[in-house]
Amino acid sequence: MTLQRRTLLSAAAAAPLAGALSHKARAQANTIKIGVLTDMSGPYRDLAGPGSLKAVQMAVQESGIGQRGVTVEIVSADHQNRPDVGSTIARQWFDRDGVDVIVDVPTSSVALAVNGIVREKNKVYLNSGAGSADLTGSACSPNTIHWPYDTWMLANSTGGAMVRSGGDSWFFITADYAFGHALERDTSEFVRGAGGRVLGSVRTPFPGTTDFSSFLLQAQASRAKVIGLANAGADTINTIKQAAEFGITRGGTKLAGLLVFISDIHSLGLQTAQGLVLTETYYWDLNDKTRGVSTRMALPGGAKPTMVQAGCYSAALHYLKAVADMGVAAAKASGTETVNKMKAMPTEDDAFGTGSIRADGRKIHPSFLFEVKKPGESSNPWDYYKLVSTTPADQAFRPLAQGGCSLVR
C-alpha cells in the first residue's frame, strides 16, 4: 500500500501531538481533584470559608500521597448559601472539571442539593459544614459522609443539658432553611421527651437578617425560660449581641446557642459570651494533638480552627488514605466504592482522635459540652472554653436504627 506524502506528513505531525495527549491522559488518570465548596463571603465565612480550604490543603500535605506519585489538585468556590448556585457549581465541577470529591458545604439547604447531585454522578461528598441530621437519615446516600456534628447531636448535648438544669420551657428563634428547621425539630423532641414544653417559635429569613429585635421581643413575650437559637454564624452572633443590648437575660431568661463556634465567641468577646453553654466536637486547646492541628493550620491573625475546619482536614485526610489504599483508578471509577472503603477503615487523626464511620455515613467520635469562660478565667488569646462534660462516641449521635436511612439493614 502506497501512502501519499500529505498523509505521511499528517501522520508525522500527529505523532508528537498523540504523545502529548497520551502523557496528559496518564497524568489526569493519576490525579485526584478535590472541590472545596463553601461560604467565602457570607455569614459562615469565618467558621468555614478560607479556613476550610486551608484545612484541606493541610490534609493533602500531611497525607503523603504525593510521595506515591499521586497528584492532588484543589479547587474552591463560593456557593453564596444558595442551593441553585451550589448545584450549578457541583454539576460543572463533575461534568466539566473532573472533580472527584466535594468537601465542606456549610448551609444545609445547599448540602442537601449537592448530596443528590453527588449520588447521581457517583462521586464523593464529605460534609463538614452543614448540620442537618437528615443527611444520615431520610436523605442518606452511599456517596456521602457526615463529619463533625449534626442537629441531633447538638440537641442531645446542649438542649439536654439546658433542660436538666431547669430550662423546661422553650421558645425558638429559627433560621428559615433546612438546618434551622432540623435543629428546632430535634431540640424540641428532646425538650418534650424530658417533660419540658415548647411555647412557640419564630422563623427568621436566611440569609440577610441582621436585625433580630422583633424576634427577640416575641421570644421574651412568651416568658419561656430558654430562648433556643436555631441558627449559626453571624446570625447567632447578632442575636446574642442584641439580646444583651435589650437586657433579655437579666430577668432570668437563658439563651441556648444550639450551634456556636469558637469564631463566634471571638467575635462576641468573653464579656458578652461568658456563661454560654455550647457543644463542639473539636476544640483547639483540648489536648496536645488538637493544639498541634491548630499550630500547623496557622490561620490568619492567630485564629483557631472551628470544628468545621477541623472536620474538613480530618475528612480529606481519611479520604486520601482510602485513595492510597484502593488506588487512584478505582477511587475515580466509583464514589460509592470509595465511601465503602472509608467506612471499612477506622478513622484516626489529631483533630478527632480515633473513630469510625457507620453504614448511614455518620462519622462517630465524642462530643464535648463546654461553658464559655469569664474574662478573668481566660489566660491567653482564644482560651475561651472550660469542659463541662464529655459524651462518649457511642452515645453522641443518633442511634443507627432511629434515623430512617435506607442504607441500614
C-alpha positions, 0 to 999 in steps of 0.5 A, spaced: 500 500 500 502 506 497 501 512 502 501 519 499 506 524 502 500 529 505 498 523 509 505 521 511 506 528 513 499 528 517 501 522 520 508 525 522 505 531 525 500 527 529 505 523 532 508 528 537 501 531 538 498 523 540 504 523 545 502 529 548 495 527 549 497 520 551 502 523 557 496 528 559 491 522 559 496 518 564 497 524 568 489 526 569 488 518 570 493 519 576 490 525 579 485 526 584 481 533 584 478 535 590 472 541 590 472 545 596 465 548 596 463 553 601 461 560 604 467 565 602 463 571 603 457 570 607 455 569 614 459 562 615 465 565 612 469 565 618 467 558 621 468 555 614 470 559 608 478 560 607 479 556 613 476 550 610 480 550 604 486 551 608 484 545 612 484 541 606 490 543 603 493 541 610 490 534 609 493 533 602 500 535 605 500 531 611 497 525 607 503 523 603 500 521 597 504 525 593 510 521 595 506 515 591 506 519 585 499 521 586 497 528 584 492 532 588 489 538 585 484 543 589 479 547 587 474 552 591 468 556 590 463 560 593 456 557 593 453 564 596 448 559 601 444 558 595 442 551 593 441 553 585 448 556 585 451 550 589 448 545 584 450 549 578 457 549 581 457 541 583 454 539 576 460 543 572 465 541 577 463 533 575 461 534 568 466 539 566 472 539 571 473 532 573 472 533 580 472 527 584 470 529 591 466 535 594 468 537 601 465 542 606 458 545 604 456 549 610 448 551 609 444 545 609 439 547 604 445 547 599 448 540 602 442 537 601 442 539 593 449 537 592 448 530 596 443 528 590 447 531 585 453 527 588 449 520 588 447 521 581 454 522 578 457 517 583 462 521 586 464 523 593 461 528 598 464 529 605 460 534 609 463 538 614 459 544 614 452 543 614 448 540 620 442 537 618 441 530 621 437 528 615 443 527 611 444 520 615 437 519 615 431 520 610 436 523 605 442 518 606 446 516 600 452 511 599 456 517 596 456 521 602 459 522 609 457 526 615 463 529 619 463 533 625 456 534 628 449 534 626 442 537 629 441 531 633 447 531 636 447 538 638 440 537 641 442 531 645 448 535 648 446 542 649 438 542 649 439 536 654 443 539 658 439 546 658 433 542 660 436 538 666 438 544 669 431 547 669 430 550 662 423 546 661 420 551 657 422 553 650 421 558 645 425 558 638 428 563 634 429 559 627 433 560 621 428 559 615 432 553 611 433 546 612 438 546 618 434 551 622 428 547 621 432 540 623 435 543 629 428 546 632 425 539 630 430 535 634 431 540 640 424 540 641 423 532 641 428 532 646 425 538 650 418 534 650 421 527 651 424 530 658 417 533 660 419 540 658 414 544 653 415 548 647 411 555 647 412 557 640 417 559 635 419 564 630 422 563 623 427 568 621 429 569 613 436 566 611 440 569 609 440 577 610 437 578 617 441 582 621 436 585 625 433 580 630 429 585 635 422 583 633 424 576 634 427 577 640 421 581 643 416 575 641 421 570 644 421 574 651 413 575 650 412 568 651 416 568 658 419 561 656 425 560 660 430 558 654 430 562 648 433 556 643 437 559 637 436 555 631 441 558 627 449 559 626 454 564 624 453 571 624 446 570 625 447 567 632 452 572 633 447 578 632 442 575 636 446 574 642 449 581 641 442 584 641 439 580 646 444 583 651 443 590 648 435 589 650 437 586 657 433 579 655 437 575 660 437 579 666 430 577 668 432 570 668 431 568 661 437 563 658 439 563 651 441 556 648 446 557 642 444 550 639 450 551 634 456 556 636 463 556 634 469 558 637 469 564 631 463 566 634 465 567 641 471 571 638 467 575 635 462 576 641 468 577 646 468 573 653 464 579 656 458 578 652 459 570 651 461 568 658 456 563 661 454 560 654 453 553 654 455 550 647 457 543 644 463 542 639 466 536 637 473 539 636 476 544 640 483 547 639 486 547 646 483 540 648 489 536 648 496 536 645 494 533 638 488 538 637 493 544 639 498 541 634 492 541 628 491 548 630 499 550 630 500 547 623 493 550 620 496 557 622 490 561 620 490 568 619 491 573 625 492 567 630 485 564 629 483 557 631 480 552 627 472 551 628 470 544 628 468 545 621 475 546 619 477 541 623 472 536 620 474 538 613 482 536 614 480 530 618 475 528 612 480 529 606 485 526 610 481 519 611 479 520 604 486 520 601 488 514 605 482 510 602 485 513 595 492 510 597 489 504 599 484 502 593 488 506 588 487 512 584 483 508 578 478 505 582 477 511 587 475 515 580 471 509 577 466 509 583 464 514 589 460 509 592 466 504 592 470 509 595 465 511 601 465 503 602 472 503 603 472 509 608 467 506 612 471 499 612 477 503 615 477 506 622 478 513 622 484 516 626 487 523 626 489 529 631 483 533 630 478 527 632 482 522 635 480 515 633 473 513 630 469 510 625 464 511 620 457 507 620 453 504 614 448 511 614 455 515 613 455 518 620 462 519 622 462 517 630 467 520 635 465 524 642 462 530 643 464 535 648 459 540 652 463 546 654 461 553 658 464 559 655 469 562 660 469 569 664 474 574 662 478 573 668 478 565 667 481 566 660 489 566 660 491 567 653 488 569 646 482 564 644 482 560 651 475 561 651 472 554 653 472 550 660 469 542 659 463 541 662 462 534 660 464 529 655 459 524 651 462 518 649 462 516 641 457 511 642 452 515 645 453 522 641 449 521 635 443 518 633 442 511 634 443 507 627 436 504 627 432 511 629 434 515 623 430 512 617 436 511 612 435 506 607 442 504 607 441 500 614 439 493 614 
